[in-house]
Amino acid sequence: MSKARYKEVQRFRRWEVIALLLFLLIGSTYHLFKLIGESTYDQTSLILQYLLILVLIGGALVYFISIRLIVKFDDEKIRYQFYPWHYHKHEVKWSEVADCQVVDTPAAAELSGWSVRIGTGERSFSVSGRRGLLLSLKDGQQLFIGSQHPDQLREALEQCRRTTP
């Protein structure tokens, strides 16, 4: 097994989404306690309704906080894991790659879509927009793996190309 040339662990950094969920969670909790103090509402159904709302918002908050993308590559293969969707690391051997390039999309182009691509024919794993490694595989598939440090990724990729025949 070769020594890792590149390793990166990325987390979800859309703080406006997390702040919105926190605001909704705090606001819902405040509203629940305010309504419990009033005796005109059925307490049991009120608590069950708000408990469901709090569980959904809290679950979404925990989900977004837990998202992480782990990327490693060495002279033999690329390994990636998009947690919590991938329980095991996926790997692509360099021998399966027809072409690879580091993509660094300008910030203005990233402002739409939140990295959602429909109908492009590529699998995309990213928490950082459209900056990362684009792989064209020999079987015709395309795979995009995001990176928050495309310059370091480019340097590591160049080192790997120099040492691999």
Phi and psi in radians as a Rosetta constraint file:
Dihedral C 1 N 2 CA 2 C 2 CIRCULARHARMONIC -1.392 0.35
Dihedral N 2 CA 2 C 2 N 3 CIRCULARHARMONIC 2.752 0.35
Dihedral C 2 N 3 CA 3 C 3 CIRCULARHARMONIC -1.281 0.35
Dihedral N 3 CA 3 C 3 N 4 CIRCULARHARMONIC 2.456 0.35
Dihedral C 3 N 4 CA 4 C 4 CIRCULARHARMONIC -1.097 0.35
Dihedral N 4 CA 4 C 4 N 5 CIRCULARHARMONIC 2.247 0.35
Dihedral C 4 N 5 CA 5 C 5 CIRCULARHARMONIC -1.480 0.35
Dihedral N 5 CA 5 C 5 N 6 CIRCULARHARMONIC -0.503 0.35
Dihedral C 5 N 6 CA 6 C 6 CIRCULARHARMONIC -2.613 0.35
Dihedral N 6 CA 6 C 6 N 7 CIRCULARHARMONIC 2.407 0.35
Dihedral C 6 N 7 CA 7 C 7 CIRCULARHARMONIC -2.531 0.35
Dihedral N 7 CA 7 C 7 N 8 CIRCULARHARMONIC 2.353 0.35
Dihedral C 7 N 8 CA 8 C 8 CIRCULARHARMONIC -2.566 0.35
Dihedral N 8 CA 8 C 8 N 9 CIRCULARHARMONIC 2.362 0.35
Dihedral C 8 N 9 CA 9 C 9 CIRCULARHARMONIC -2.042 0.35
Dihedral N 9 CA 9 C 9 N 10 CIRCULARHARMONIC 2.092 0.35
Dihedral C 9 N 10 CA 10 C 10 CIRCULARHARMONIC -1.961 0.35
Dihedral N 10 CA 10 C 10 N 11 CIRCULARHARMONIC 2.578 0.35
Dihedral C 10 N 11 CA 11 C 11 CIRCULARHARMONIC -2.135 0.35
Dihedral N 11 CA 11 C 11 N 12 CIRCULARHARMONIC 2.788 0.35
Dihedral C 11 N 12 CA 12 C 12 CIRCULARHARMONIC -1.142 0.35
Dihedral N 12 CA 12 C 12 N 13 CIRCULARHARMONIC 2.178 0.35
Dihedral C 12 N 13 CA 13 C 13 CIRCULARHARMONIC -2.118 0.35
Dihedral N 13 CA 13 C 13 N 14 CIRCULARHARMONIC 0.397 0.35
Dihedral C 13 N 14 CA 14 C 14 CIRCULARHARMONIC -1.508 0.35
Dihedral N 14 CA 14 C 14 N 15 CIRCULARHARMONIC 1.424 0.35
Dihedral C 14 N 15 CA 15 C 15 CIRCULARHARMONIC -1.149 0.35
Dihedral N 15 CA 15 C 15 N 16 CIRCULARHARMONIC -0.425 0.35
Dihedral C 15 N 16 CA 16 C 16 CIRCULARHARMONIC -1.161 0.35
Dihedral N 16 CA 16 C 16 N 17 CIRCULARHARMONIC -0.569 0.35
Dihedral C 16 N 17 CA 17 C 17 CIRCULARHARMONIC -1.209 0.35
Dihedral N 17 CA 17 C 17 N 18 CIRCULARHARMONIC -0.808 0.35
Dihedral C 17 N 18 CA 18 C 18 CIRCULARHARMONIC -1.122 0.35
Dihedral N 18 CA 18 C 18 N 19 CIRCULARHARMONIC -0.713 0.35
Dihedral C 18 N 19 CA 19 C 19 CIRCULARHARMONIC -1.115 0.35
Dihedral N 19 CA 19 C 19 N 20 CIRCULARHARMONIC -0.708 0.35
Dihedral C 19 N 20 CA 20 C 20 CIRCULARHARMONIC -1.095 0.35
Dihedral N 20 CA 20 C 20 N 21 CIRCULARHARMONIC -0.772 0.35
Dihedral C 20 N 21 CA 21 C 21 CIRCULARHARMONIC -1.125 0.35
Dihedral N 21 CA 21 C 21 N 22 CIRCULARHARMONIC -0.706 0.35
Dihedral C 21 N 22 CA 22 C 22 CIRCULARHARMONIC -1.090 0.35
Dihedral N 22 CA 22 C 22 N 23 CIRCULARHARMONIC -0.751 0.35
Dihedral C 22 N 23 CA 23 C 23 CIRCULARHARMONIC -1.048 0.35
Dihedral N 23 CA 23 C 23 N 24 CIRCULARHARMONIC -0.789 0.35
Dihedral C 23 N 24 CA 24 C 24 CIRCULARHARMONIC -1.126 0.35
Dihedral N 24 CA 24 C 24 N 25 CIRCULARHARMONIC -0.686 0.35
Dihedral C 24 N 25 CA 25 C 25 CIRCULARHARMONIC -1.127 0.35
Dihedral N 25 CA 25 C 25 N 26 CIRCULARHARMONIC -0.821 0.35
Dihedral C 25 N 26 CA 26 C 26 CIRCULARHARMONIC -1.170 0.35
Dihedral N 26 CA 26 C 26 N 27 CIRCULARHARMONIC -0.763 0.35
Dihedral C 26 N 27 CA 27 C 27 CIRCULARHARMONIC -1.094 0.35
Dihedral N 27 CA 27 C 27 N 28 CIRCULARHARMONIC -0.727 0.35
Dihedral C 27 N 28 CA 28 C 28 CIRCULARHARMONIC -1.144 0.35
Dihedral N 28 CA 28 C 28 N 29 CIRCULARHARMONIC -0.715 0.35
Dihedral C 28 N 29 CA 29 C 29 CIRCULARHARMONIC -1.111 0.35
Dihedral N 29 CA 29 C 29 N 30 CIRCULARHARMONIC -0.781 0.35
Dihedral C 29 N 30 CA 30 C 30 CIRCULARHARMONIC -1.058 0.35
Dihedral N 30 CA 30 C 30 N 31 CIRCULARHARMONIC -0.802 0.35
Dihedral C 30 N 31 CA 31 C 31 CIRCULARHARMONIC -1.116 0.35
Dihedral N 31 CA 31 C 31 N 32 CIRCULARHARMONIC -0.663 0.35
Dihedral C 31 N 32 CA 32 C 32 CIRCULARHARMONIC -1.053 0.35
Dihedral N 32 CA 32 C 32 N 33 CIRCULARHARMONIC -0.865 0.35
Dihedral C 32 N 33 CA 33 C 33 CIRCULARHARMONIC -1.160 0.35
Dihedral N 33 CA 33 C 33 N 34 CIRCULARHARMONIC -0.567 0.35
Dihedral C 33 N 34 CA 34 C 34 CIRCULARHARMONIC -1.157 0.35
Dihedral N 34 CA 34 C 34 N 35 CIRCULARHARMONIC -0.752 0.35
Dihedral C 34 N 35 CA 35 C 35 CIRCULARHARMONIC -1.270 0.35
Dihedral N 35 CA 35 C 35 N 36 CIRCULARHARMONIC -0.541 0.35
Dihedral C 35 N 36 CA 36 C 36 CIRCULARHARMONIC -1.113 0.35
Dihedral N 36 CA 36 C 36 N 37 CIRCULARHARMONIC -0.593 0.35
Dihedral C 36 N 37 CA 37 C 37 CIRCULARHARMONIC -1.167 0.35
Dihedral N 37 CA 37 C 37 N 38 CIRCULARHARMONIC -0.417 0.35
Dihedral C 37 N 38 CA 38 C 38 CIRCULARHARMONIC -1.539 0.35
Dihedral N 38 CA 38 C 38 N 39 CIRCULARHARMONIC 2.409 0.35
Dihedral C 38 N 39 CA 39 C 39 CIRCULARHARMONIC -1.600 0.35
Dihedral N 39 CA 39 C 39 N 40 CIRCULARHARMONIC 0.063 0.35
Dihedral C 39 N 40 CA 40 C 40 CIRCULARHARMONIC -1.451 0.35
Dihedral N 40 CA 40 C 40 N 41 CIRCULARHARMONIC -0.141 0.35
Dihedral C 40 N 41 CA 41 C 41 CIRCULARHARMONIC -1.880 0.35
Dihedral N 41 CA 41 C 41 N 42 CIRCULARHARMONIC 2.620 0.35
Dihedral C 41 N 42 CA 42 C 42 CIRCULARHARMONIC -1.224 0.35
Dihedral N 42 CA 42 C 42 N 43 CIRCULARHARMONIC 1.965 0.35
Dihedral C 42 N 43 CA 43 C 43 CIRCULARHARMONIC -1.088 0.35
Dihedral N 43 CA 43 C 43 N 44 CIRCULARHARMONIC -0.700 0.35
Dihedral C 43 N 44 CA 44 C 44 CIRCULARHARMONIC -1.139 0.35
Dihedral N 44 CA 44 C 44 N 45 CIRCULARHARMONIC -0.874 0.35
Dihedral C 44 N 45 CA 45 C 45 CIRCULARHARMONIC -1.181 0.35
Dihedral N 45 CA 45 C 45 N 46 CIRCULARHARMONIC -0.618 0.35
Dihedral C 45 N 46 CA 46 C 46 CIRCULARHARMONIC -1.078 0.35
Dihedral N 46 CA 46 C 46 N 47 CIRCULARHARMONIC -0.808 0.35
Dihedral C 46 N 47 CA 47 C 47 CIRCULARHARMONIC -1.139 0.35
Dihedral N 47 CA 47 C 47 N 48 CIRCULARHARMONIC -0.723 0.35
Dihedral C 47 N 48 CA 48 C 48 CIRCULARHARMONIC -1.138 0.35
Dihedral N 48 CA 48 C 48 N 49 CIRCULARHARMONIC -0.718 0.35
Dihedral C 48 N 49 CA 49 C 49 CIRCULARHARMONIC -1.099 0.35
Dihedral N 49 CA 49 C 49 N 50 CIRCULARHARMONIC -0.832 0.35
Dihedral C 49 N 50 CA 50 C 50 CIRCULARHARMONIC -1.257 0.35
Dihedral N 50 CA 50 C 50 N 51 CIRCULARHARMONIC -0.529 0.35
Dihedral C 50 N 51 CA 51 C 51 CIRCULARHARMONIC -1.104 0.35
Dihedral N 51 CA 51 C 51 N 52 CIRCULARHARMONIC -0.722 0.35
Dihedral C 51 N 52 CA 52 C 52 CIRCULARHARMONIC -1.093 0.35
Dihedral N 52 CA 52 C 52 N 53 CIRCULARHARMONIC -0.782 0.35
Dihedral C 52 N 53 CA 53 C 53 CIRCULARHARMONIC -1.070 0.35
Dihedral N 53 CA 53 C 53 N 54 CIRCULARHARMONIC -0.791 0.35
Dihedral C 53 N 54 CA 54 C 54 CIRCULARHARMONIC -1.147 0.35
Dihedral N 54 CA 54 C 54 N 55 CIRCULARHARMONIC -0.659 0.35
Dihedral C 54 N 55 CA 55 C 55 CIRCULARHARMONIC -1.153 0.35
Dihedral N 55 CA 55 C 55 N 56 CIRCULARHARMONIC -0.736 0.35
Dihedral C 55 N 56 CA 56 C 56 CIRCULARHARMONIC -1.139 0.35
Dihedral N 56 CA 56 C 56 N 57 CIRCULARHARMONIC -0.823 0.35
Dihedral C 56 N 57 CA 57 C 57 CIRCULARHARMONIC -1.170 0.35
Dihedral N 57 CA 57 C 57 N 58 CIRCULARHARMONIC -0.757 0.35
Dihedral C 57 N 58 CA 58 C 58 CIRCULARHARMONIC -1.107 0.35
Dihedral N 58 CA 58 C 58 N 59 CIRCULARHARMONIC -0.683 0.35
Dihedral C 58 N 59 CA 59 C 59 CIRCULARHARMONIC -1.113 0.35
Dihedral N 59 CA 59 C 59 N 60 CIRCULARHARMONIC -0.731 0.35
Dihedral C 59 N 60 CA 60 C 60 CIRCULARHARMONIC -1.110 0.35
Dihedral N 60 CA 60 C 60 N 61 CIRCULARHARMONIC -0.699 0.35
Dihedral C 60 N 61 CA 61 C 61 CIRCULARHARMONIC -1.108 0.35
Dihedral N 61 CA 61 C 61 N 62 CIRCULARHARMONIC -0.814 0.35
Dihedral C 61 N 62 CA 62 C 62 CIRCULARHARMONIC -1.092 0.35
Dihedral N 62 CA 62 C 62 N 63 CIRCULARHARMONIC -0.708 0.35
Dihedral C 62 N 63 CA 63 C 63 CIRCULARHARMONIC -1.042 0.35
Dihedral N 63 CA 63 C 63 N 64 CIRCULARHARMONIC -0.888 0.35
Dihedral C 63 N 64 CA 64 C 64 CIRCULARHARMONIC -1.126 0.35
Dihedral N 64 CA 64 C 64 N 65 CIRCULARHARMONIC -0.638 0.35
Dihedral C 64 N 65 CA 65 C 65 CIRCULARHARMONIC -1.219 0.35
Dihedral N 65 CA 65 C 65 N 66 CIRCULARHARMONIC -0.537 0.35
Dihedral C 65 N 66 CA 66 C 66 CIRCULARHARMONIC -1.461 0.35
Dihedral N 66 CA 66 C 66 N 67 CIRCULARHARMONIC -0.215 0.35
Dihedral C 66 N 67 CA 67 C 67 CIRCULARHARMONIC -1.089 0.35
Dihedral N 67 CA 67 C 67 N 68 CIRCULARHARMONIC 2.280 0.35
Dihedral C 67 N 68 CA 68 C 68 CIRCULARHARMONIC -2.658 0.35
Dihedral N 68 CA 68 C 68 N 69 CIRCULARHARMONIC 2.594 0.35
Dihedral C 68 N 69 CA 69 C 69 CIRCULARHARMONIC -2.075 0.35
Dihedral N 69 CA 69 C 69 N 70 CIRCULARHARMONIC 2.121 0.35
Dihedral C 69 N 70 CA 70 C 70 CIRCULARHARMONIC -1.897 0.35
Dihedral N 70 CA 70 C 70 N 71 CIRCULARHARMONIC 2.182 0.35
Dihedral C 70 N 71 CA 71 C 71 CIRCULARHARMONIC -2.208 0.35
Dihedral N 71 CA 71 C 71 N 72 CIRCULARHARMONIC 2.272 0.35
Dihedral C 71 N 72 CA 72 C 72 CIRCULARHARMONIC -2.443 0.35
Dihedral N 72 CA 72 C 72 N 73 CIRCULARHARMONIC 2.517 0.35
Dihedral C 72 N 73 CA 73 C 73 CIRCULARHARMONIC -2.570 0.35
Dihedral N 73 CA 73 C 73 N 74 CIRCULARHARMONIC 2.667 0.35
Dihedral C 73 N 74 CA 74 C 74 CIRCULARHARMONIC -2.321 0.35
Dihedral N 74 CA 74 C 74 N 75 CIRCULARHARMONIC -2.818 0.35
Dihedral C 74 N 75 CA 75 C 75 CIRCULARHARMONIC -1.265 0.35
Dihedral N 75 CA 75 C 75 N 76 CIRCULARHARMONIC -0.264 0.35
Dihedral C 75 N 76 CA 76 C 76 CIRCULARHARMONIC -1.831 0.35
Dihedral N 76 CA 76 C 76 N 77 CIRCULARHARMONIC -0.664 0.35
Dihedral C 76 N 77 CA 77 C 77 CIRCULARHARMONIC -2.749 0.35
Dihedral N 77 CA 77 C 77 N 78 CIRCULARHARMONIC 2.899 0.35
Dihedral C 77 N 78 CA 78 C 78 CIRCULARHARMONIC -1.916 0.35
Dihedral N 78 CA 78 C 78 N 79 CIRCULARHARMONIC 2.294 0.35
Dihedral C 78 N 79 CA 79 C 79 CIRCULARHARMONIC -2.091 0.35
Dihedral N 79 CA 79 C 79 N 80 CIRCULARHARMONIC 2.421 0.35
Dihedral C 79 N 80 CA 80 C 80 CIRCULARHARMONIC -2.553 0.35
Dihedral N 80 CA 80 C 80 N 81 CIRCULARHARMONIC 2.644 0.35
Dihedral C 80 N 81 CA 81 C 81 CIRCULARHARMONIC -2.534 0.35
Dihedral N 81 CA 81 C 81 N 82 CIRCULARHARMONIC 2.147 0.35
Dihedral C 81 N 82 CA 82 C 82 CIRCULARHARMONIC -1.842 0.35
Dihedral N 82 CA 82 C 82 N 83 CIRCULARHARMONIC 1.591 0.35
Dihedral C 82 N 83 CA 83 C 83 CIRCULARHARMONIC -1.428 0.35
Dihedral N 83 CA 83 C 83 N 84 CIRCULARHARMONIC 2.404 0.35
Dihedral C 83 N 84 CA 84 C 84 CIRCULARHARMONIC -1.640 0.35
Dihedral N 84 CA 84 C 84 N 85 CIRCULARHARMONIC 0.092 0.35
Dihedral C 84 N 85 CA 85 C 85 CIRCULARHARMONIC -1.326 0.35
Dihedral N 85 CA 85 C 85 N 86 CIRCULARHARMONIC -0.608 0.35
Dihedral C 85 N 86 CA 86 C 86 CIRCULARHARMONIC -1.825 0.35
Dihedral N 86 CA 86 C 86 N 87 CIRCULARHARMONIC 2.069 0.35
Dihedral C 86 N 87 CA 87 C 87 CIRCULARHARMONIC -1.465 0.35
Dihedral N 87 CA 87 C 87 N 88 CIRCULARHARMONIC -0.418 0.35
Dihedral C 87 N 88 CA 88 C 88 CIRCULARHARMONIC -2.098 0.35
Dihedral N 88 CA 88 C 88 N 89 CIRCULARHARMONIC 2.702 0.35
Dihedral C 88 N 89 CA 89 C 89 CIRCULARHARMONIC -1.281 0.35
Dihedral N 89 CA 89 C 89 N 90 CIRCULARHARMONIC 2.436 0.35
Dihedral C 89 N 90 CA 90 C 90 CIRCULARHARMONIC -1.709 0.35
Dihedral N 90 CA 90 C 90 N 91 CIRCULARHARMONIC 2.614 0.35
Dihedral C 90 N 91 CA 91 C 91 CIRCULARHARMONIC -2.418 0.35
Dihedral N 91 CA 91 C 91 N 92 CIRCULARHARMONIC 2.602 0.35
Dihedral C 91 N 92 CA 92 C 92 CIRCULARHARMONIC -2.251 0.35
Dihedral N 92 CA 92 C 92 N 93 CIRCULARHARMONIC 2.165 0.35
Dihedral C 92 N 93 CA 93 C 93 CIRCULARHARMONIC -1.363 0.35
Dihedral N 93 CA 93 C 93 N 94 CIRCULARHARMONIC 2.529 0.35
Dihedral C 93 N 94 CA 94 C 94 CIRCULARHARMONIC -1.032 0.35
Dihedral N 94 CA 94 C 94 N 95 CIRCULARHARMONIC -0.500 0.35
Dihedral C 94 N 95 CA 95 C 95 CIRCULARHARMONIC -1.175 0.35
Dihedral N 95 CA 95 C 95 N 96 CIRCULARHARMONIC -0.317 0.35
Dihedral C 95 N 96 CA 96 C 96 CIRCULARHARMONIC -1.551 0.35
Dihedral N 96 CA 96 C 96 N 97 CIRCULARHARMONIC -0.117 0.35
Dihedral C 96 N 97 CA 97 C 97 CIRCULARHARMONIC -1.656 0.35
Dihedral N 97 CA 97 C 97 N 98 CIRCULARHARMONIC 2.163 0.35
Dihedral C 97 N 98 CA 98 C 98 CIRCULARHARMONIC -1.473 0.35
Dihedral N 98 CA 98 C 98 N 99 CIRCULARHARMONIC -0.683 0.35
Dihedral C 98 N 99 CA 99 C 99 CIRCULARHARMONIC -2.675 0.35
Dihedral N 99 CA 99 C 99 N 100 CIRCULARHARMONIC 2.559 0.35
Dihedral C 99 N 100 CA 100 C 100 CIRCULARHARMONIC -2.490 0.35
Dihedral N 100 CA 100 C 100 N 101 CIRCULARHARMONIC 2.549 0.35
Dihedral C 100 N 101 CA 101 C 101 CIRCULARHARMONIC -2.625 0.35
Dihedral N 101 CA 101 C 101 N 102 CIRCULARHARMONIC 2.647 0.35
Dihedral C 101 N 102 CA 102 C 102 CIRCULARHARMONIC -1.573 0.35
Dihedral N 102 CA 102 C 102 N 103 CIRCULARHARMONIC 2.181 0.35
Dihedral C 102 N 103 CA 103 C 103 CIRCULARHARMONIC -1.844 0.35
Dihedral N 103 CA 103 C 103 N 104 CIRCULARHARMONIC 2.257 0.35
Dihedral C 103 N 104 CA 104 C 104 CIRCULARHARMONIC -2.287 0.35
Dihedral N 104 CA 104 C 104 N 105 CIRCULARHARMONIC 1.506 0.35
Dihedral C 104 N 105 CA 105 C 105 CIRCULARHARMONIC -1.280 0.35
Dihedral N 105 CA 105 C 105 N 106 CIRCULARHARMONIC 2.412 0.35
Dihedral C 105 N 106 CA 106 C 106 CIRCULARHARMONIC -1.036 0.35
Dihedral N 106 CA 106 C 106 N 107 CIRCULARHARMONIC 2.650 0.35
Dihedral C 106 N 107 CA 107 C 107 CIRCULARHARMONIC -1.028 0.35
Dihedral N 107 CA 107 C 107 N 108 CIRCULARHARMONIC -0.649 0.35
Dihedral C 107 N 108 CA 108 C 108 CIRCULARHARMONIC -1.122 0.35
Dihedral N 108 CA 108 C 108 N 109 CIRCULARHARMONIC -0.575 0.35
Dihedral C 108 N 109 CA 109 C 109 CIRCULARHARMONIC -1.318 0.35
Dihedral N 109 CA 109 C 109 N 110 CIRCULARHARMONIC -0.333 0.35
Dihedral C 109 N 110 CA 110 C 110 CIRCULARHARMONIC -1.468 0.35
Dihedral N 110 CA 110 C 110 N 111 CIRCULARHARMONIC -0.102 0.35
Dihedral C 110 N 111 CA 111 C 111 CIRCULARHARMONIC -1.287 0.35
Dihedral N 111 CA 111 C 111 N 112 CIRCULARHARMONIC -0.169 0.35
Dihedral C 111 N 112 CA 112 C 112 CIRCULARHARMONIC -2.048 0.35
Dihedral N 112 CA 112 C 112 N 113 CIRCULARHARMONIC 2.440 0.35
Dihedral C 112 N 113 CA 113 C 113 CIRCULARHARMONIC 1.600 0.35
Dihedral N 113 CA 113 C 113 N 114 CIRCULARHARMONIC -0.245 0.35
Dihedral C 113 N 114 CA 114 C 114 CIRCULARHARMONIC 0.864 0.35
Dihedral N 114 CA 114 C 114 N 115 CIRCULARHARMONIC 0.747 0.35
Dihedral C 114 N 115 CA 115 C 115 CIRCULARHARMONIC 1.198 0.35
Dihedral N 115 CA 115 C 115 N 116 CIRCULARHARMONIC 0.286 0.35
Dihedral C 115 N 116 CA 116 C 116 CIRCULARHARMONIC -1.529 0.35
Dihedral N 116 CA 116 C 116 N 117 CIRCULARHARMONIC 2.148 0.35
Dihedral C 116 N 117 CA 117 C 117 CIRCULARHARMONIC -2.162 0.35
Dihedral N 117 CA 117 C 117 N 118 CIRCULARHARMONIC 2.127 0.35
Dihedral C 117 N 118 CA 118 C 118 CIRCULARHARMONIC -1.996 0.35
Dihedral N 118 CA 118 C 118 N 119 CIRCULARHARMONIC 2.237 0.35
Dihedral C 118 N 119 CA 119 C 119 CIRCULARHARMONIC 1.345 0.35
Dihedral N 119 CA 119 C 119 N 120 CIRCULARHARMONIC 0.312 0.35
Dihedral C 119 N 120 CA 120 C 120 CIRCULARHARMONIC -1.559 0.35
Dihedral N 120 CA 120 C 120 N 121 CIRCULARHARMONIC -0.228 0.35
Dihedral C 120 N 121 CA 121 C 121 CIRCULARHARMONIC 1.359 0.35
Dihedral N 121 CA 121 C 121 N 122 CIRCULARHARMONIC 0.241 0.35
Dihedral C 121 N 122 CA 122 C 122 CIRCULARHARMONIC -2.172 0.35
Dihedral N 122 CA 122 C 122 N 123 CIRCULARHARMONIC 2.587 0.35
Dihedral C 122 N 123 CA 123 C 123 CIRCULARHARMONIC -1.535 0.35
Dihedral N 123 CA 123 C 123 N 124 CIRCULARHARMONIC 2.315 0.35
Dihedral C 123 N 124 CA 124 C 124 CIRCULARHARMONIC -2.216 0.35
Dihedral N 124 CA 124 C 124 N 125 CIRCULARHARMONIC 2.247 0.35
Dihedral C 124 N 125 CA 125 C 125 CIRCULARHARMONIC -2.212 0.35
Dihedral N 125 CA 125 C 125 N 126 CIRCULARHARMONIC 1.874 0.35
Dihedral C 125 N 126 CA 126 C 126 CIRCULARHARMONIC -2.692 0.35
Dihedral N 126 CA 126 C 126 N 127 CIRCULARHARMONIC 2.485 0.35
Dihedral C 126 N 127 CA 127 C 127 CIRCULARHARMONIC -2.066 0.35
Dihedral N 127 CA 127 C 127 N 128 CIRCULARHARMONIC 0.080 0.35
Dihedral C 127 N 128 CA 128 C 128 CIRCULARHARMONIC -2.237 0.35
Dihedral N 128 CA 128 C 128 N 129 CIRCULARHARMONIC 0.530 0.35
Dihedral C 128 N 129 CA 129 C 129 CIRCULARHARMONIC 1.427 0.35
Dihedral N 129 CA 129 C 129 N 130 CIRCULARHARMONIC -2.553 0.35
Dihedral C 129 N 130 CA 130 C 130 CIRCULARHARMONIC -1.876 0.35
Dihedral N 130 CA 130 C 130 N 131 CIRCULARHARMONIC 0.884 0.35
Dihedral C 130 N 131 CA 131 C 131 CIRCULARHARMONIC -2.159 0.35
Dihedral N 131 CA 131 C 131 N 132 CIRCULARHARMONIC 2.181 0.35
Dihedral C 131 N 132 CA 132 C 132 CIRCULARHARMONIC 2.816 0.35
Dihedral N 132 CA 132 C 132 N 133 CIRCULARHARMONIC -2.688 0.35
Dihedral C 132 N 133 CA 133 C 133 CIRCULARHARMONIC -1.838 0.35
Dihedral N 133 CA 133 C 133 N 134 CIRCULARHARMONIC 2.120 0.35
Dihedral C 133 N 134 CA 134 C 134 CIRCULARHARMONIC -1.826 0.35
Dihedral N 134 CA 134 C 134 N 135 CIRCULARHARMONIC 2.058 0.35
Dihedral C 134 N 135 CA 135 C 135 CIRCULARHARMONIC -1.900 0.35
Dihedral N 135 CA 135 C 135 N 136 CIRCULARHARMONIC 2.286 0.35
Dihedral C 135 N 136 CA 136 C 136 CIRCULARHARMONIC -1.856 0.35
Dihedral N 136 CA 136 C 136 N 137 CIRCULARHARMONIC 2.028 0.35
Dihedral C 136 N 137 CA 137 C 137 CIRCULARHARMONIC -1.532 0.35
Dihedral N 137 CA 137 C 137 N 138 CIRCULARHARMONIC 2.778 0.35
Dihedral C 137 N 138 CA 138 C 138 CIRCULARHARMONIC -1.156 0.35
Dihedral N 138 CA 138 C 138 N 139 CIRCULARHARMONIC -0.381 0.35
Dihedral C 138 N 139 CA 139 C 139 CIRCULARHARMONIC -1.515 0.35
Dihedral N 139 CA 139 C 139 N 140 CIRCULARHARMONIC 0.131 0.35
Dihedral C 139 N 140 CA 140 C 140 CIRCULARHARMONIC 1.676 0.35
Dihedral N 140 CA 140 C 140 N 141 CIRCULARHARMONIC -0.200 0.35
Dihedral C 140 N 141 CA 141 C 141 CIRCULARHARMONIC -1.309 0.35
Dihedral N 141 CA 141 C 141 N 142 CIRCULARHARMONIC 2.701 0.35
Dihedral C 141 N 142 CA 142 C 142 CIRCULARHARMONIC -2.101 0.35
Dihedral N 142 CA 142 C 142 N 143 CIRCULARHARMONIC 2.477 0.35
Dihedral C 142 N 143 CA 143 C 143 CIRCULARHARMONIC -2.341 0.35
Dihedral N 143 CA 143 C 143 N 144 CIRCULARHARMONIC 2.197 0.35
Dihedral C 143 N 144 CA 144 C 144 CIRCULARHARMONIC -1.956 0.35
Dihedral N 144 CA 144 C 144 N 145 CIRCULARHARMONIC 2.196 0.35
Dihedral C 144 N 145 CA 145 C 145 CIRCULARHARMONIC -2.080 0.35
Dihedral N 145 CA 145 C 145 N 146 CIRCULARHARMONIC 2.034 0.35
Dihedral C 145 N 146 CA 146 C 146 CIRCULARHARMONIC -1.212 0.35
Dihedral N 146 CA 146 C 146 N 147 CIRCULARHARMONIC 2.765 0.35
Dihedral C 146 N 147 CA 147 C 147 CIRCULARHARMONIC -2.573 0.35
Dihedral N 147 CA 147 C 147 N 148 CIRCULARHARMONIC 2.457 0.35
Dihedral C 147 N 148 CA 148 C 148 CIRCULARHARMONIC -1.594 0.35
Dihedral N 148 CA 148 C 148 N 149 CIRCULARHARMONIC -0.105 0.35
Dihedral C 148 N 149 CA 149 C 149 CIRCULARHARMONIC -2.306 0.35
Dihedral N 149 CA 149 C 149 N 150 CIRCULARHARMONIC 1.247 0.35
Dihedral C 149 N 150 CA 150 C 150 CIRCULARHARMONIC -1.123 0.35
Dihedral N 150 CA 150 C 150 N 151 CIRCULARHARMONIC -0.508 0.35
Dihedral C 150 N 151 CA 151 C 151 CIRCULARHARMONIC -1.191 0.35
Dihedral N 151 CA 151 C 151 N 152 CIRCULARHARMONIC -0.750 0.35
Dihedral C 151 N 152 CA 152 C 152 CIRCULARHARMONIC -1.149 0.35
Dihedral N 152 CA 152 C 152 N 153 CIRCULARHARMONIC -0.659 0.35
Dihedral C 152 N 153 CA 153 C 153 CIRCULARHARMONIC -1.075 0.35
Dihedral N 153 CA 153 C 153 N 154 CIRCULARHARMONIC -0.771 0.35
Dihedral C 153 N 154 CA 154 C 154 CIRCULARHARMONIC -1.069 0.35
Dihedral N 154 CA 154 C 154 N 155 CIRCULARHARMONIC -0.779 0.35
Dihedral C 154 N 155 CA 155 C 155 CIRCULARHARMONIC -1.077 0.35
Dihedral N 155 CA 155 C 155 N 156 CIRCULARHARMONIC -0.800 0.35
Dihedral C 155 N 156 CA 156 C 156 CIRCULARHARMONIC -1.135 0.35
Dihedral N 156 CA 156 C 156 N 157 CIRCULARHARMONIC -0.639 0.35
Dihedral C 156 N 157 CA 157 C 157 CIRCULARHARMONIC -1.153 0.35
Dihedral N 157 CA 157 C 157 N 158 CIRCULARHARMONIC -0.711 0.35
Dihedral C 157 N 158 CA 158 C 158 CIRCULARHARMONIC -1.113 0.35
Dihedral N 158 CA 158 C 158 N 159 CIRCULARHARMONIC -0.722 0.35
Dihedral C 158 N 159 CA 159 C 159 CIRCULARHARMONIC -1.086 0.35
Dihedral N 159 CA 159 C 159 N 160 CIRCULARHARMONIC -0.722 0.35
Dihedral C 159 N 160 CA 160 C 160 CIRCULARHARMONIC -1.136 0.35
Dihedral N 160 CA 160 C 160 N 161 CIRCULARHARMONIC -0.703 0.35
Dihedral C 160 N 161 CA 161 C 161 CIRCULARHARMONIC -1.156 0.35
Dihedral N 161 CA 161 C 161 N 162 CIRCULARHARMONIC -0.620 0.35
Dihedral C 161 N 162 CA 162 C 162 CIRCULARHARMONIC -1.198 0.35
Dihedral N 162 CA 162 C 162 N 163 CIRCULARHARMONIC -0.576 0.35
Dihedral C 162 N 163 CA 163 C 163 CIRCULARHARMONIC -1.645 0.35
Dihedral N 163 CA 163 C 163 N 164 CIRCULARHARMONIC -0.244 0.35
Dihedral C 163 N 164 CA 164 C 164 CIRCULARHARMONIC -1.757 0.35
Dihedral N 164 CA 164 C 164 N 165 CIRCULARHARMONIC 2.260 0.35
